[in-house]
Each structure stands twice: as C-alpha cells, then as structure tokens.
Amino acid sequence: WRQHYFIQSNLSAHTRVMSERYSFSLTTFSPSGKLVQIEYAIAAVAAGAPSIGIKSKTGVVLAAEKKSKSILYDDTTITKMEMITKHCGMTYSGMGPDFRLLVRKARKIAQAYYLHFNEEIPVSQLVQKVANVMQEYTHSGGVRPFGVSLLVAGFDEEVPYLVQCDPSGAYFAWKATAMGKNHVNGKTFLEKRYNADLELEDAVHTAILTLKEGFEGQMTEDNIEIGICTSDGFRKLNRTEIKDYLAALN
C-alpha cells in the first residue's frame, strides 16, 4: 500500500505541476480539460462588488454596491449601471474598465441594428452579440478574458428579461440572481424570498435586502445604485428615491 500511495502522490504532484504550466496560457487546455485563465477571470468577478438582479411581473430591478476607495472621490463620477438602449440597461461585478469597454461595444451593436432596421434591437439578440464578443476573447491570441460578469435588464414586447453574461461567453436567463462578493449567500436569500408574483416595488425592497446580506458598513443612498426597467424604459433611481426606499425598510 505504501508503494501505491507513493505512486498516487507522484501522480497528483505531476498533475498539479502540469496544470500550473498551462495556467498562463489562454488558448491551451490544461490536462484536466480546463482553460485556467477563464477560471481566474471568474474568480475576479467573485471578488468584485455585489450586484443583484430581480425580475418582477412588470419589470426588472438591478441593484449594485458602489464602492469608493477614498472619501475624497467625487461620487457622481462613479457609476455601476449604464443604459444601452431606451429599454435596456446593464450592471456588472468585477473590473470596471472591462465593463466600460463592453458598454461601448453593446451601444455600437445596438446603434448599428437601429440604423439598419429602424427599431430597437431585441434584448436576446443584444445579449447574444455581447456574449459573442466575450467568448471571442477566450480563444484569441494576445488577449485575456474579460474580468467581468454582466447583468442585463431589458423589456421586449411587454416581456421583462434578466440575463447574466459570464467571462466565458456563456449567458443565462434568470428570475433572480446575485453576482460578486458573497453571491452564494445572496442567491440563497433570493431563493427564500423570490416568488413569480412579485410587484416592482417589492422587487426593489428584496434587492436592497439581498444587498444588505453581505454589506460592509452603513448602507446609504451614496454607496448603492438601483436601476429599474419597465415598459416605459430603463432608468436609474435618483438618490432621493433610494433614500426613501432605505427609510421604508428601516
């Protein structure tokens, strides 16, 4: 048995060394069948500020923690949510600069569709095209995967959509989800609180409560952002509205 244990130990050490050898290569699979750089990108997302998405009967709510590294920062210049089209917006967990680039690409895709067909791009098509961009960065030389996951909220033909795009290029539709730091506890909380008959107001309250689950420090209108997407379009709540929601929960 000692000889068997020795052989097994050597095999495990050999596998670990081989995996480490491939960990810096994006386009080469490791012996275990993984692209390790993508796993590192997903780890960067998991370490990012939390983001929450909840779909209600009449719309979608996005909520995100807005971290400021210094009290000297001008808070008005820090944003976690962006409008892509009138009826579509997105937020993220992970690396902010990567999000900025994907927002620009998404807006170009949406504008090109509008110029060609004279109507807004369907949310499903927009998500697929953005996910294709992210997937392209997993098999191209000289680049790295995006260190960001996106939550896309949209409204098409009286139907609300909530979709998550990951660094691998995979995308999933959700009823409610959490990303970023403490996302496991966030999803567990949502599983207990979510139901399909949620009204938009209730969805906003649930999103704030989910953010509170792993929130560090005092939650105020200055350090969170909330966006809603309904048949009227996507918009971010102003600080007064967020303050009122927080006061109602307290």
Secondary structure, DSSP 8 states (H G I E B T S, - for coil): -HHHHHHHHHHHHHHHHHHHHHTT-SSS--TTS--HHHHHHHHHHHTS--EEEEE-SS-EEEEEE---S-TTS-GGG--SEEEEETTEEEEEEE-HHHHHHHHHHHHHHHHHHHHHHSS---HHHHHHHHHHHHHHTTSSTT----SEEEEEEEEETTEEEEEEE-TTS-EEE-SEEEESTTHHHHHHHHHHH--TT--HHHHHHHHHHHHHTT--S---TTSEEEEEEETTEEEE--HHHHHHHHHHH-
